[in-house]
Amino acid sequence: MGPGTNRGWLLRLVIAFSFAQAAVSMARPAVSYRALALGADERAIGVIAGVYALLPLFAAVPLGRRTDHGRCAPLLPVGVVLIAGGCALSGLAGSLWAMAIWSGVMGLGHLCFVIGAQSLVARQSAPHEQDRNFGHFTIGASLGQLIGPIAAGALIGGSDMAATSALALLVAGAGAAVSFTSLWRIEDRTAVKSRTEQGDRVPMWSILGARGVPAGIFVSLSVLSATDILTAYLPVVGEHRGIAPSVIGVLLSIRAAATIACRLVLTPLLRLLGRAALLTATCLLAGVLCAGIALPVPVWAIGLMLAALGFCLGVGQPLSMTTVVQAAPDDARSTALALRLTGNRLGQVAAPAAAGLVAGVAGVAAPFVMLGGLLLVSAGVAVRSPGTGGRPGGGELTGRRALLPRFARRM
């Protein structure tokens, strides 16, 4: 059984990712609300959000190296255990430093799951299927991001914010454990065996020097930072503007629903615009919309902006995955994906810390202006990157061949 066959694995992976991501998306705002109830200010929220990405920042590349010459599937249950444990123990923690530690465990679990899952998609998809399969895979993340905030908003509220946010974190941990039901025999061992012959490791500089890899990493970092800060700081904005947690949950889910819609129509958008134009336009528009959230507009206007923003943000992640996978040497794809995730986690460490500082100085809405600027820079990177161009059907390995599947190069 080779790549492109046994499509049941992809459906099971999407289901498992939906539950795991729903748990994380439910836990992130719950952590913010619980921290606020325990006396945290905007700077402390930024630190706790940053710790979520700190352990993954150092673990991503070693895990990717291991996965390049091994199986992907074992990382999935390990990730689920860490996510479930991190969520539940965050709910039981009684201090801010303990919440920060368990938030880091949750982030490490999410990293393990995502590295295993992305490597699985890269290995078991034919080159011309990768954009589509990565798009479908990220629908799992968007479904989780749709369900999680609504569930958190439904549980959190009332006079005892500490207790209701703790309950939400315990429920998130239980939800993550449901992912186990979809992980049985998810990996095609025959396909993996043919791709895991040991050899010399590809040097890191060679992977990072491949055309398209740096641009893919930066675009992914920018998009994920925007999503992360939205999740962590929209509750803070809601508290200052008098918006109920249940409404904040609905607003975050509107963003996630728009991202799902984007990924369902990603293939025709690629055919119409091509990768460079699509990435550039969506990053540019997302930057403007992100900055717009800082304005004192009514809730319905925030909802409209988040819907458009969610659609724009839905482009960056799947296309950056395919760009990085097809740019990297065949025996270093997991490491290349891990480098991309390292960039993501670097953004998740730096962006919340910077957001906390900016919020402390200029107000709680100021981080959205900062994110808008980051997305505008990523639009410039996307339009200037040589990795977004080339001949149809090619894969960029050495700079002599194009990056994109044939249906994505119609510019």
Secondary structure, DSSP 8 states (H G I E B T S, - for coil): --TT--THHHHHHHHHHHHHHHHHHHHHHHHHHHHHHTT--HHHHHHHHHHHHHHHHHHHHHHHHHHHTS-STTHHHHHHHHHHHHHHHHHH--SHHHHHHHHHHHHHHHHHHHHHHHHHHHHHS-GGGHHHHHHHHHHHHHHHHHHHHHHHHHHS-SS-HHHHHHHHHHHHHHHHHGGGGG-TT-S-HHHHHTT--------HHHHHTSTTHHHHHHHHHHHHHHHHHHHHHHHHHHHHHT--HHHHHHHHHHHHHHHHHHHHTHHHHHHHH-HHHHHHHHHHHHHHHHHHTTS---HHHHHHHHHHHHHHHHHHHHHHHHHHHHHS-GGGHHHHHHHHHHHHHHHHHHHHHHHHHHHHHH-TTHHHHHHHHHHHHHHHHHHH-GGG--STT---SSSSS--S-GGG---
